């Protein structure tokens, strides 16, 4: 089964997560706790769907990476972006589950402290996921 369409779907899921994360933060700052809760659970669901589909796509390709064919500064900048994205992405599920658990237990003060660290990481990972998709599938120079 060809799952070549999944990178575009995954980029759309990352973009959706970005919108939900921004909305969720605004709702939290406005004190709209129930709307914040629903929005952040939606962000978690969208990010979870991304993770499942990302692994499915990778598995369907034998876990072979799509190479970025740029050279010089562009290649170095891409690799830094990719490294920070992947490293921080590995933390997002743990942060998200911790935040959901803290909120469910009504530990609001701790939830807020953790969210001050987790939200910037999660938003960075969501945005850079879209950027990496555009670089790999739309701006990737031809191989030499």
Buried (B, 14 or more C-beta within 10 A) or exposed (E): EEBEEBBEBBBBBBBBBBBBBBBBBEBBEEEBEEBBBBBBBBBBBBBBBBBEBBEBBBEBEEEEEEEBBBEEEBEEEBEEBBEBBEEBBEBBBEBBEBBBEBBEEEEEEBBEEBBEEBBEBBBBBBBBBBBBBEBBEEEBEEEE
